[in-house]
Amino acid sequence: VIEGYTPRVNYGELGYDVTAIIQLKVEGSALPDITDRLRGHKQMVTVYEVTGDYDVIAVGKFEDTDG
């Protein structure tokens, strides 16, 4: 069953040449605030709450490594 369609974005063509995989350990009750704040940044492609060694894994796209 098809549930939808997703565009495939060529981030390089948009000038975003750097992909960052960010892994965070977060103290208890701060988790929802941290994930919400990360999701609010335009550079974040996706943000996951996960189990294991880390609490959050985020994927971001950036123009360069200079910040």
C-alpha positions in Angstrom: 0.0 0.0 0.0 1.4 3.4 -1.0 1.2 5.8 1.9 2.7 8.8 0.1 5.5 10.2 -1.9 8.7 11.8 -0.7 10.9 14.2 -2.7 14.5 13.4 -3.1 16.4 16.6 -2.5 19.9 17.1 -4.0 21.4 19.1 -1.1 24.7 19.6 -3.0 22.8 21.5 -5.7 21.4 23.8 -3.0 24.9 24.5 -1.7 24.8 22.1 1.3 28.0 20.1 0.9 28.4 18.9 4.5 26.4 16.3 6.2 26.7 16.0 10.0 25.6 13.0 12.1 25.1 14.3 15.6 24.9 12.0 18.6 23.9 13.4 22.0 23.6 12.1 25.5 20.8 14.0 27.3 20.0 14.3 31.0 16.5 12.9 31.8 13.8 15.5 31.5 15.7 17.7 29.0 15.1 15.2 26.2 11.9 16.7 24.8 13.3 20.2 24.9 16.5 19.3 23.1 14.7 17.4 20.3 12.2 20.2 19.8 15.0 22.8 19.6 17.0 20.7 17.2 13.9 20.1 15.0 13.4 23.9 14.9 16.7 24.5 13.1 16.4 24.6 9.3 19.7 22.7 8.9 18.3 19.6 10.6 17.0 17.0 8.1 15.8 14.6 10.8 16.1 14.1 14.6 15.5 10.8 16.3 15.1 9.9 20.0 16.9 6.6 20.3 17.9 4.0 22.9 21.4 2.7 23.6 24.6 4.7 24.2 23.0 7.9 23.0 19.6 9.5 23.5 19.4 11.6 20.3 20.7 11.2 16.8 20.3 14.1 14.4 21.2 14.5 10.7 22.0 18.0 9.5 23.1 19.6 6.2 25.4 22.5 6.1 27.1 24.7 3.5 30.5 24.4 5.0 32.4 23.4 8.2 33.0 27.0 9.3 29.8 27.3 11.3 
